Amino acid sequence: MHHTNKCLLVWFCLGCLIPSLFAQEDEPVSPSQETGSSPVEFVFTGTQLINAQTTKIQPARSWYFEIQHRFGTVGLDSSLAEQFLGLDLPSAIRLALGWSFSDRLYLELGRTNVSKTLDLEGKYLFAQQTNDWKMPVSLAAYANVALRTEDFPTVPPNAYFGDSVTPFRYKFAHRLAYNTQLIVSSKLSERWSLQLTPVFVYQNLVPAGHDNLTMALSAGGRYKLGFSSALIFEYARVFNNRPANFIDPFSVGVEFGTAGHVFQLFLSNASRILESQIYTTRSADLLDGHFLLGFNMQRTYWRK
């Protein structure tokens, strides 16, 4: 994508967002939050924190459109200006459509340009935090299946499966990867929300010496700055399939939310978008000054 087209995409997203930010100043307050034992609202504004999922489910019978973009990785050197903050470099982008069947269940279909991957995901909220703290956390189960549609590379004549005997041949199953999670979140105060998520990624095809199953633990939070803005951050620790130079993903950014829009602008070291690719791919080294810019935008529409 050329630099001009990328700039147009950013300005288009901002143009859709800014009118709504001025139209509504704060998150609506549910009357049910004020008295009795009732669900806590707005633990998180978006269905994603940055890369990680949250326990948020869009309202029943609503559908939404989502754009996720990661610009190219740059450093604190001449590349920062030469590559215009990474906009001139190859980038990752994902477009998705989602539908909420109820206040507890949604499905989403998306596509990212990385490996021309299609993915289908679903999330179910089976427990919700209450304002009397009888239920101190919200719990959600999440699953994603990703299908790589790009052509397989040519197989060299001396390639074998892990047994070193069977000649290697690509199969359709090798295109698939699975991601399952249990998301635990809690709104600690009017400003602070935190979450912890065990992640299990299963790839049907992995490099020699790697396990098919990759396990990680993601942690993150949201700090409300005022009105419709918040500071957001997340970190994930990958426990296995870690080469010597593997670096865990970390992201920090700002979020602007209204009743119909969520816009997130952030700095990260993870160049992928799907978590099944993030936790199985080496991230950039922030300590060496390498990072990338990205944004997420979600627009929700209600069906009357």
C-alpha positions in Angstrom: 0.0 0.0 0.0 1.5 3.3 -1.0 2.1 6.1 1.4 -0.7 8.3 0.0 -3.2 5.5 0.3 -2.2 4.8 3.9 -2.6 8.5 4.8 -6.1 8.5 3.2 -7.0 5.5 5.2 -5.9 7.1 8.5 -7.8 10.3 7.7 -10.9 8.4 6.7 -10.9 6.6 10.1 -10.3 9.9 12.0 -13.0 11.6 10.0 -15.6 8.9 11.0 -14.5 9.1 14.6 -14.2 12.8 15.5 -17.8 13.9 14.9 -19.0 11.3 17.4 -16.4 12.3 20.0 -17.9 15.8 20.1 -21.5 14.5 19.9 -21.1 12.5 23.1 -18.8 13.4 26.0 -18.9 10.4 28.3 -19.9 6.8 28.6 -23.6 6.4 29.5 -24.3 5.4 33.0 -26.7 2.5 33.5 -29.4 3.1 36.2 -28.9 -0.5 37.2 -25.4 0.3 38.4 -26.7 2.5 41.2 -28.7 0.2 43.4 -28.9 -3.5 44.2 -27.0 -6.4 42.8 -26.6 -5.7 39.1 -24.1 -6.2 36.3 -21.2 -3.8 36.1 -21.2 -2.0 32.8 -18.3 -0.7 30.7 -15.5 -2.8 32.2 -14.0 -2.3 28.8 -15.2 -0.1 25.9 -14.0 -2.3 23.0 -14.2 -6.0 22.3 -10.4 -5.8 22.0 -8.0 -4.2 24.4 -5.3 -3.7 21.7 -4.3 -7.1 20.4 -6.0 -9.1 23.2 -9.7 -9.8 23.5 -11.8 -8.4 26.4 -15.0 -9.6 28.0 -16.9 -6.9 26.1 -19.9 -8.1 24.0 -21.7 -5.7 21.7 -25.4 -5.2 22.5 -27.9 -7.8 21.3 -29.0 -7.6 17.6 -26.2 -5.2 16.7 -23.6 -5.6 14.0 -20.3 -3.8 13.7 -17.5 -3.2 11.2 -13.9 -3.3 12.3 -10.6 -2.1 10.9 -7.3 -3.1 12.4 -4.0 -1.7 11.0 -0.3 -2.2 11.9 2.2 0.0 10.1 5.8 -1.1 9.4 8.4 -1.5 12.2 10.8 1.4 12.6 13.6 2.4 15.0 14.7 5.5 16.9 17.1 6.3 14.0 16.9 7.7 10.5 14.3 5.1 9.5 11.7 6.9 11.7 11.7 9.9 9.3 12.7 8.1 6.1 9.9 5.6 6.4 7.5 8.2 7.7 6.7 6.5 11.1 6.4 3.2 9.2 3.7 4.3 6.8 6.0 3.7 3.8 6.7 0.1 4.9 4.7 -3.1 4.3 1.9 -3.2 6.8 -0.8 -5.6 8.2 -4.5 -4.9 7.9 -7.6 -6.8 8.9 -11.2 -6.0 8.0 -14.0 -7.8 9.9 -17.8 -7.9 10.3 -19.5 -9.1 13.5 -23.0 -9.8 14.7 -24.2 -10.0 18.3 -26.9 -12.7 18.7 -27.4 -11.6 22.3 -25.8 -9.6 25.1 -23.6 -12.6 25.8 -22.7 -14.1 22.3 -21.3 -12.8 19.1 -19.6 -14.1 16.0 -17.2 -12.3 13.7 -15.7 -13.0 10.3 -12.5 -11.3 9.2 -9.6 -11.3 6.8 -6.0 -10.1 7.2 -3.5 -9.7 4.4 -0.8 -11.6 6.4 -0.8 -15.0 4.6 -4.2 -14.0 3.1 -5.8 -15.3 6.2 -9.6 -15.7 6.8 -10.7 -16.2 10.4 -14.0 -16.9 12.2 -14.2 -16.1 15.9 -16.8 -16.2 18.6 -17.1 -15.1 22.2 -19.5 -16.0 25.0 -19.9 -14.1 28.2 -20.9 -16.6 30.8 -20.4 -14.6 34.0 -20.6 -10.9 34.6 -19.2 -8.8 37.4 -21.8 -7.3 39.8 -21.6 -4.0 41.6 -22.0 -5.5 45.0 -18.9 -7.7 44.4 -20.8 -10.9 45.0 -19.4 -11.7 41.5 -16.0 -9.8 41.5 -15.1 -10.7 37.9 -16.5 -11.1 34.4 -15.7 -14.4 32.6 -15.8 -15.0 28.8 -14.8 -17.9 26.6 -13.3 -17.0 23.2 -12.4 -19.2 20.2 -10.9 -18.3 16.8 -10.1 -20.5 13.8 -7.8 -19.1 11.1 -7.4 -20.4 7.5 -4.3 -19.4 5.5 -5.4 -19.1 1.8 -2.1 -18.1 0.2 -0.3 -20.6 -2.0 2.0 -23.0 -0.3 5.7 -22.6 -1.1 7.5 -25.1 -3.2 8.6 -28.2 -1.3 12.3 -29.1 -1.7 13.1 -32.7 -2.6 14.8 -33.4 0.7 12.0 -32.2 3.0 10.6 -34.7 5.5 8.1 -34.7 8.3 9.3 -34.8 11.9 10.0 -38.5 11.7 12.7 -37.8 9.2 11.4 -40.7 7.1 8.1 -39.6 5.5 8.5 -37.2 2.6 6.9 -33.9 3.4 3.7 -32.8 1.5 1.4 -29.9 2.3 -2.1 -30.8 3.3 -5.2 -28.6 3.6 -5.1 -29.1 7.4 -1.8 -27.3 7.5 -3.6 -24.1 6.6 -5.5 -24.1 9.9 -4.6 -22.6 13.3 -6.8 -22.4 16.4 -6.9 -20.0 19.3 -8.9 -20.5 22.5 -9.0 -18.3 25.6 -10.6 -17.8 29.0 -10.8 -14.1 29.7 -11.1 -12.8 33.3 -11.7 -9.1 33.8 -12.7 -6.8 36.6 -13.6 -3.1 37.0 -11.8 -2.2 40.2 -13.0 1.4 40.3 -14.5 4.1 38.0 -11.1 4.5 36.4 -9.3 1.1 36.6 -10.1 -2.1 34.7 -7.8 -5.1 34.5 -7.9 -8.4 32.9 -5.9 -11.7 32.7 -6.2 -14.2 29.9 -4.7 -17.7 29.5 -4.2 -18.3 25.7 -3.9 -21.6 23.9 -2.8 -21.6 20.2 -2.8 -24.8 18.2 -1.1 -24.8 14.8 -1.4 -27.9 12.5 1.9 -27.1 10.9 4.9 -25.9 12.9 8.7 -25.8 12.4 10.7 -28.9 13.3 11.4 -29.0 17.0 8.3 -26.9 17.9 5.2 -28.1 19.7 1.9 -27.7 17.9 0.4 -26.1 21.1 1.7 -22.7 22.2 0.7 -21.4 25.6 0.7 -17.8 26.7 -0.7 -15.5 29.4 -1.9 -12.1 28.5 -2.4 -9.3 31.0 -3.6 -5.8 30.4 -5.7 -2.9 31.6 -7.5 0.3 31.0 -7.2 3.6 32.9 -10.0 6.1 32.2 -8.5 9.6 31.7 -11.7 11.5 31.5 -14.9 11.8 29.4 -14.4 9.3 26.5 -10.7 8.8 26.6 -8.5 6.1 28.3 -5.0 4.8 28.5 -4.8 1.1 27.5 -1.9 -1.3 27.8 -1.2 -5.1 27.5 1.6 -7.6 27.8 1.7 -11.3 27.0 4.2 -13.9 28.2 4.7 -16.8 25.8 5.7 -19.9 27.8 6.9 -22.4 25.1 8.1 -22.5 21.5 10.5 -19.7 22.3 13.7 -19.4 20.2 16.7 -17.8 21.8 15.8 -14.4 20.3 12.1 -14.5 21.0 10.5 -11.3 22.4 7.1 -11.1 24.1 4.5 -8.7 22.7 3.8 -5.4 24.5 1.6 -2.5 23.6 0.4 0.8 25.0 -1.9 3.4 23.6 -4.9 5.6 24.0 -8.6 4.9 23.4 -11.5 7.1 22.5 -15.0 5.6 22.8 -18.6 6.7 22.4 -21.9 4.8 22.1 -21.2 3.8 18.5 -17.4 4.1 18.0 -14.2 2.8 19.6 -10.9 4.2 18.2 -7.5 3.0 19.6 -4.1 4.4 18.6 -1.1 2.7 20.0 2.6 1.8 20.0 3.5 -1.9 19.9 6.2 -4.3 19.1 3.8 -6.9 17.5 3.5 -6.7 13.8 0.7 -9.3 13.4 -3.0 -8.8 14.2 -4.4 -12.3 14.8 -3.3 -13.7 18.2 -2.5 -17.1 16.7 0.2 -15.3 14.7 1.3 -12.8 17.4 2.2 -15.5 19.9 4.0 -17.6 17.4 6.0 -14.9 15.7 9.0 -12.9 17.1 8.1 -9.3 18.1 10.3 -6.3 17.6 12.8 -5.4 20.4 11.5 -2.3 22.2 14.7 -2.1 24.2 16.6 -1.6 21.0 14.2 1.2 20.0 12.2 -0.8 17.4 8.4 -0.4 17.4 5.4 0.1 15.2 2.3 2.3 15.2 -1.2 0.8 14.8 -4.8 1.6 15.2 -8.1 -0.3 15.7 -11.5 1.2 14.8 -14.9 -0.4 15.5 -18.2 1.1 14.4 -21.4 -0.5 15.8 -24.9 -0.3 14.3 -28.0 -1.2 16.2 -31.0 -3.0 14.6 -34.3 -1.8 15.9 
